[in-house]
Amino acid sequence: MPNIVNEVKLDFKDVLLRPKRSTLRSRNDVDLYREITFKNSKQTYKGVPVMASNMDTIGTFEMAKVLSKHGLFTTMHKYYTTEEWIKFAEENPDCLKNIAASSGTGKGDFERLSEILKAVTGVNFICLDVANGYSQHFVEYLRQVRAAFPTHTIIAGNVVTGEMVEELILSGADIIKVGIGPGSVCTTRIKTGVGYPQLSAVIECADAAHGLKGHIIADGGCTCPGDVAKAFGAGADFVMAGGMFAGHEQCAGELIERDGKKYKMFYGMSSSVAMEKHSGGVAEYRSSEGKSVEVPFKGDVEVTVKDILGGLRSACTYVGAACLRELPRRATFIRCTQQVNNIYS
């Protein structure tokens, strides 16, 4: 018999943060940097734990250069060659502490990852990224990578339930990516019917991870700085975004001009566009689980970075959190039926 979970599960759009009395005098008093020591790698990270996704239009070297200046993190897409990595590392050594090398579980992925990490010293993060983190094959691959790179900090995902968060941490991961289907160009929920409302997923997965001294990333579903604040308030240690960083000059992808306006292509990594580009097309046994869109060109990503960080600082002042780590302890969520007045939108 199928099971039905009757408990209400919530998304970012379903809640608001309740303001609380505060001793903070200014947004400038808020410290967004966090220092985190990881369970399995034993390495320590210090930075602003907002991440650019490892999508091939978002996780670019150009993006990393700008984000690193502000203490933010970039998970690089997995399609850069070793030669491109070496060139970037030589020219931008200060960025290496704020980037991760990515890998899937396909044929040749482990060899490609190993080659990059041996050629480029200073990259201490690995991102193991698959759409379905529930497969035993993925768990075994994670164990293989952990055995090969015992002192690297490993990001693994994606999952949305506490028991799988625990499995991945116990198998060697340090940070678990949480999110199935919330992304702006992801159609997994439409094609498969599988998913989990992101706010509830973050709350539940953070609880599971922190019990084992692990950490999580809220991956996907953020449409504005307020959503990023809610994700941190729900217990996320890092927040990863793709769509919020799309459309900038640091993004890869085609720049399109039409009727005097500029656009940039943005697509999901399970879309037909991505699979045509990297795999020669959509395999006969599967369907596309992503879409491609034309995002209005937004110019330099630095403007968006400052908007996100400004919104985060402001959220902290509203709830009385002097630093980002205090935000979950100060956060109270109010369920709502409408967040904003849309009359002039």
C-alpha positions as a printed NumPy array, in Angstrom:
array([[  0.   ,   0.   ,   0.   ],
       [  1.292,   3.482,  -0.795],
       [  1.996,   5.779,   2.133],
       [  0.719,   9.34 ,   2.45 ],
       [  2.516,  11.885,   4.633],
       [ -0.265,  14.164,   5.858],
       [  2.029,  16.681,   7.568],
       [  2.191,  19.947,   5.625],
       [  5.526,  20.571,   3.88 ],
       [  6.47 ,  24.159,   3.059],
       [  8.365,  26.109,   0.424],
       [ 10.   ,  29.539,   0.65 ],
       [  6.86 ,  31.176,  -0.769],
       [  4.762,  29.782,   2.092],
       [  6.482,  31.644,   4.942],
       [  7.887,  34.951,   6.155],
       [ 10.462,  35.611,   8.87 ],
       [  9.002,  37.255,  11.971],
       [ 10.887,  40.383,  13.118],
       [ 12.269,  40.513,  16.659],
       [ 13.763,  43.159,  18.929],
       [ 17.45 ,  43.713,  18.267],
       [ 20.475,  45.456,  19.728],
       [ 22.039,  45.919,  16.278],
       [ 22.384,  49.553,  15.259],
       [ 23.097,  49.04 ,  11.565],
       [ 23.193,  46.464,   8.779],
       [ 26.93 ,  47.142,   8.758],
       [ 27.175,  45.454,  12.168],
       [ 26.245,  42.055,  10.683],
       [ 29.062,  39.586,   9.946],
       [ 28.196,  37.304,   7.004],
       [ 31.432,  35.301,   7.154],
       [ 31.345,  31.84 ,   8.697],
       [ 34.173,  29.591,   9.834],
       [ 33.332,  25.901,   9.483],
       [ 35.42 ,  22.807,  10.251],
       [ 34.258,  19.73 ,   8.37 ],
       [ 33.636,  16.308,   9.876],
       [ 35.46 ,  14.027,   7.453],
       [ 38.107,  16.172,   5.762],
       [ 39.019,  17.987,   9.018],
       [ 39.592,  21.086,   6.848],
       [ 38.402,  24.562,   7.871],
       [ 36.586,  26.975,   5.591],
       [ 36.056,  30.696,   6.131],
       [ 33.895,  32.766,   3.807],
       [ 30.406,  33.955,   2.943],
       [ 28.587,  30.63 ,   2.389],
       [ 26.658,  31.624,  -0.742],
       [ 27.503,  29.458,  -3.76 ],
       [ 27.151,  29.654,  -7.52 ],
       [ 25.848,  26.394,  -8.953],
       [ 28.049,  24.04 , -10.983],
       [ 25.824,  24.433, -14.058],
       [ 27.936,  25.026, -17.144],
       [ 26.565,  28.545, -17.699],
       [ 26.961,  29.532, -14.012],
       [ 29.958,  27.734, -12.507],
       [ 32.541,  29.516, -14.653],
       [ 36.038,  30.772, -13.94 ],
       [ 34.832,  34.309, -14.741],
       [ 32.095,  33.947, -12.107],
       [ 34.607,  32.663,  -9.554],
       [ 36.868,  35.685, -10.005],
       [ 34.086,  38.109,  -9.026],
       [ 32.431,  36.031,  -6.317],
       [ 35.724,  35.267,  -4.595],
       [ 36.412,  38.997,  -4.164],
       [ 33.329,  39.148,  -1.918],
       [ 34.092,  35.889,  -0.082],
       [ 31.485,  33.857,  -2.008],
       [ 31.996,  30.344,  -3.358],
       [ 31.771,  28.868,  -6.866],
       [ 31.322,  25.192,  -7.694],
       [ 32.941,  24.902, -11.106],
       [ 31.219,  22.954, -13.856],
       [ 32.882,  19.671, -14.756],
       [ 33.601,  20.398, -18.423],
       [ 36.774,  22.474, -18.024],
       [ 39.935,  20.744, -19.223],
       [ 42.959,  20.216, -17.005],
       [ 44.865,  22.757, -19.096],
       [ 42.149,  25.371, -18.479],
       [ 42.303,  24.626, -14.753],
       [ 46.07 ,  25.023, -14.666],
       [ 45.898,  28.361, -16.486],
       [ 43.186,  29.67 , -14.139],
       [ 45.097,  28.554, -11.034],
       [ 48.29 ,  30.242, -12.187],
       [ 46.511,  33.533, -12.89 ],
       [ 44.088,  33.506,  -9.916],
       [ 45.693,  31.694,  -6.955],
       [ 43.638,  33.655,  -4.421],
       [ 40.391,  32.202,  -5.834],
       [ 41.305,  28.567,  -5.215],
       [ 40.116,  28.527,  -1.599],
       [ 36.607,  29.505,  -2.766],
       [ 36.033,  26.972,  -5.537],
       [ 35.241,  23.28 ,  -5.933],
       [ 36.085,  20.86 ,  -8.731],
       [ 32.978,  18.958,  -9.859],
       [ 32.448,  15.385, -10.925],
       [ 29.594,  13.164, -11.974],
       [ 29.648,   9.37 , -11.721],
       [ 29.884,   8.642, -15.427],
       [ 32.583,   6.882, -17.382],
       [ 35.843,   8.788, -17.112],
       [ 34.63 ,  11.233, -14.421],
       [ 36.895,   9.869, -11.685],
       [ 39.95 ,   9.957, -13.942],
       [ 39.157,  13.53 , -15.03 ],
       [ 38.688,  14.672, -11.421],
       [ 41.897,  12.972, -10.281],
       [ 43.88 ,  14.558, -13.081],
       [ 42.658,  18.054, -12.194],
       [ 43.297,  17.698,  -8.464],
       [ 46.808,  16.346,  -9.031],
       [ 47.631,  19.136, -11.499],
       [ 46.186,  21.994,  -9.444],
       [ 47.242,  22.217,  -5.81 ],
       [ 45.148,  24.454,  -3.584],
       [ 41.713,  23.214,  -4.68 ],
       [ 40.458,  21.547,  -1.514],
       [ 36.758,  21.079,  -2.36 ],
       [ 35.171,  18.364,  -4.507],
       [ 31.537,  18.512,  -5.643],
       [ 29.984,  15.144,  -6.521],
       [ 26.827,  16.075,  -8.363],
       [ 24.062,  13.778,  -9.604],
       [ 20.342,  14.345, -10.045],
       [ 19.448,  11.326,  -7.905],
       [ 21.624,  10.937,  -4.822],
       [ 19.631,   7.924,  -3.651],
       [ 21.344,   5.322,  -5.849],
       [ 23.71 ,   2.805,  -4.288],
       [ 26.071,   3.434,  -7.193],
       [ 26.427,   7.059,  -6.045],
       [ 27.163,   6.003,  -2.46 ],
       [ 29.874,   3.628,  -3.677],
       [ 31.357,   6.337,  -5.905],
       [ 31.44 ,   8.733,  -2.938],
       [ 33.336,   6.129,  -0.904],
       [ 35.806,   5.707,  -3.77 ],
       [ 36.462,   9.457,  -3.932],
       [ 36.821,   9.715,  -0.154],
       [ 39.367,   6.904,  -0.138],
       [ 41.355,   8.587,  -2.907],
       [ 41.19 ,  12.111,  -1.413],
       [ 41.018,  11.727,   2.38 ],
       [ 41.759,  15.386,   3.198],
       [ 39.549,  17.046,   0.568],
       [ 36.188,  18.462,   1.602],
       [ 33.495,  16.578,  -0.335],
       [ 30.12 ,  18.01 ,  -1.348],
       [ 27.617,  15.322,  -2.378],
       [ 24.017,  15.287,  -3.554],
       [ 21.267,  15.792,  -4.341],
       [ 18.886,  14.397,  -1.711],
       [ 15.935,  15.734,   0.293],
       [ 15.461,  13.397,   3.264],
       [ 17.266,  12.994,   6.548],
       [ 18.073,   9.311,   6.27 ],
       [ 19.962,   9.795,   3.005],
       [ 21.793,  12.823,   4.393],
       [ 23.022,  10.571,   7.197],
       [ 24.021,   7.822,   4.744],
       [ 26.118,  10.201,   2.648],
       [ 27.847,  11.777,   5.668],
       [ 28.672,   8.351,   7.083],
       [ 30.007,   7.356,   3.654],
       [ 32.488,  10.224,   3.619],
       [ 30.714,  13.416,   2.527],
       [ 31.199,  16.648,   4.471],
       [ 28.439,  18.772,   2.912],
       [ 25.181,  17.445,   1.453],
       [ 23.362,  19.215,  -1.371],
       [ 19.647,  19.359,  -0.597],
       [ 17.051,  19.892,  -3.311],
       [ 15.197,  17.84 ,  -5.926],
       [ 13.23 ,  19.844,  -8.451],
       [ 13.113,  23.384,  -6.973],
       [ 15.395,  24.998,  -9.578],
       [ 14.063,  27.561, -12.04 ],
       [ 15.072,  25.501, -15.092],
       [ 14.465,  22.051, -13.572],
       [ 11.422,  20.045, -14.721],
       [ 12.031,  16.905, -12.623],
       [  8.833,  17.407, -10.633],
       [  6.808,  17.762, -13.83 ],
       [  8.403,  14.828, -15.645],
       [  8.625,  12.439, -12.694],
       [  6.305,  13.644,  -9.939],
       [  9.245,  13.391,  -7.512],
       [ 10.377,  16.17 ,  -5.176],
       [ 10.075,  17.803,  -1.761],
       [  9.126,  21.385,  -0.826],
       [ 12.466,  23.086,  -0.315],
       [ 12.017,  24.881,   3.022],
       [ 10.872,  21.701,   4.775],
       [ 13.619,  19.694,   3.067],
       [ 16.245,  22.129,   4.37 ],
       [ 14.864,  22.091,   7.928],
       [ 14.711,  18.297,   8.091],
       [ 18.02 ,  17.635,   6.345],
       [ 19.864,  20.243,   8.416],
       [ 18.64 ,  18.549,  11.576],
       [ 19.909,  15.17 ,  10.344],
       [ 23.276,  16.546,   9.193],
       [ 24.006,  18.607,  12.287],
       [ 23.326,  15.6  ,  14.497],
       [ 26.322,  13.934,  12.824],
       [ 28.418,  17.146,  12.739],
       [ 27.844,  17.363,   8.995],
       [ 26.633,  20.322,   6.93 ],
       [ 24.151,  21.004,   4.13 ],
       [ 23.648,  23.223,   1.106],
       [ 20.174,  24.49 ,   0.23 ],
       [ 20.436,  23.947,  -3.521],
       [ 17.77 ,  25.612,  -5.646],
       [ 14.467,  27.384,  -5.177],
       [ 15.773,  30.838,  -4.225],
       [ 14.29 ,  33.589,  -6.391],
       [ 15.345,  36.66 ,  -4.364],
       [ 17.596,  37.637,  -1.43 ],
       [ 14.703,  37.025,   0.971],
       [ 14.615,  33.355,  -0.043],
       [ 18.362,  33.092,   0.637],
       [ 17.747,  34.495,   4.129],
       [ 14.935,  31.985,   4.711],
       [ 17.198,  29.115,   3.641],
       [ 19.864,  30.165,   6.153],
       [ 17.162,  30.676,   8.774],
       [ 15.946,  27.118,   8.133],
       [ 19.372,  25.765,   9.038],
       [ 21.302,  25.67 ,   5.779],
       [ 25.05 ,  26.068,   6.194],
       [ 25.443,  27.11 ,   2.536],
       [ 22.956,  28.338,  -0.073],
       [ 23.522,  27.521,  -3.74 ],
       [ 21.868,  29.412,  -6.58 ],
       [ 21.789,  29.107, -10.346],
       [ 18.955,  31.259, -11.644],
       [ 19.825,  34.221,  -9.422],
       [ 23.299,  34.296, -10.998],
       [ 22.048,  33.73 , -14.563],
       [ 22.092,  36.366, -17.297],
       [ 25.33 ,  38.102, -16.302],
       [ 28.406,  38.81 , -18.368],
       [ 30.373,  36.299, -16.269],
       [ 27.993,  33.522, -17.368],
       [ 28.758,  31.227, -20.271],
       [ 26.069,  30.746, -22.881],
       [ 24.958,  32.51 , -25.989],
       [ 24.307,  36.277, -25.9  ],
       [ 21.21 ,  36.991, -27.986],
       [ 20.109,  40.389, -29.309],
       [ 16.5  ,  40.889, -30.356],
       [ 14.498,  44.105, -30.853],
       [ 17.225,  46.157, -29.222],
       [ 17.32 ,  43.988, -26.077],
       [ 19.968,  41.512, -24.94 ],
       [ 19.425,  38.055, -23.454],
       [ 21.597,  35.179, -22.284],
       [ 20.747,  31.509, -22.643],
       [ 20.265,  29.619, -19.373],
       [ 19.37 ,  25.947, -19.2  ],
       [ 19.145,  23.05 , -16.792],
       [ 21.866,  20.421, -16.897],
       [ 19.266,  17.722, -17.628],
       [ 17.749,  19.749, -20.457],
       [ 17.91 ,  18.648, -24.078],
       [ 20.213,  21.627, -24.797],
       [ 22.766,  20.479, -22.186],
       [ 22.586,  16.838, -23.206],
       [ 22.967,  17.716, -26.88 ],
       [ 25.996,  19.847, -26.03 ],
       [ 27.776,  17.37 , -23.75 ],
       [ 26.414,  13.929, -24.653],
       [ 25.345,  14.215, -28.259],
       [ 21.633,  14.231, -27.463],
       [ 18.975,  12.839, -25.107],
       [ 19.418,   9.097, -24.664],
       [ 16.54 ,   6.929, -25.898],
       [ 15.884,   5.495, -22.446],
       [ 15.235,   8.859, -20.757],
       [ 13.534,  12.22 , -21.182],
       [ 14.758,  15.745, -20.668],
       [ 14.237,  17.003, -17.095],
       [ 15.236,  20.616, -17.671],
       [ 14.352,  23.576, -19.843],
       [ 16.22 ,  26.374, -21.569],
       [ 15.226,  30.03 , -21.227],
       [ 16.406,  33.413, -22.424],
       [ 17.281,  35.547, -19.387],
       [ 17.4  ,  39.346, -19.829],
       [ 21.04 ,  40.432, -19.785],
       [ 21.913,  41.857, -16.351],
       [ 25.487,  43.083, -16.856],
       [ 28.13 ,  42.55 , -14.17 ],
       [ 27.253,  39.943, -11.511],
       [ 28.786,  42.185,  -8.828],
       [ 25.522,  44.149,  -8.665],
       [ 23.567,  40.961,  -7.931],
       [ 26.131,  39.859,  -5.333],
       [ 25.784,  43.143,  -3.455],
       [ 21.976,  42.858,  -3.619],
       [ 22.047,  39.352,  -2.105],
       [ 24.496,  40.318,   0.638],
       [ 22.569,  43.505,   1.422],
       [ 19.327,  41.548,   1.743],
       [ 20.992,  39.016,   4.032],
       [ 22.397,  41.716,   6.305],
       [ 19.011,  43.392,   6.478],
       [ 17.253,  40.109,   7.331],
       [ 19.719,  39.569,  10.164],
       [ 19.02 ,  43.027,  11.599],
       [ 15.255,  42.41 ,  11.478],
       [ 15.557,  39.237,  13.571],
       [ 18.461,  40.377,  15.765],
       [ 21.205,  38.09 ,  14.437],
       [ 24.636,  39.718,  14.729],
       [ 26.185,  37.067,  12.463],
       [ 24.951,  34.574,   9.916],
       [ 25.455,  31.639,  12.263],
       [ 22.914,  33.145,  14.685],
       [ 20.179,  33.393,  12.05 ],
       [ 18.676,  29.88 ,  12.582],
       [ 18.528,  30.481,  16.347],
       [ 16.737,  33.791,  15.824],
       [ 14.425,  32.669,  13.02 ],
       [ 10.716,  32.17 ,  13.533],
       [  8.702,  31.412,  10.395],
       [  5.136,  32.591,   9.912],
       [  2.964,  30.703,   7.444],
       [  1.243,  33.026,   4.99 ],
       [ -0.962,  32.939,   1.912],
       [  0.672,  35.936,   0.237],
       [  4.11 ,  37.495,   0.662],
       [  3.979,  40.659,  -1.403],
       [  1.611,  43.193,  -2.934],
       [  1.76 ,  42.58 ,  -6.675],
       [ -0.494,  45.373,  -7.903],
       [  2.337,  47.229,  -9.688],
       [  4.389,  44.213, -10.76 ]])
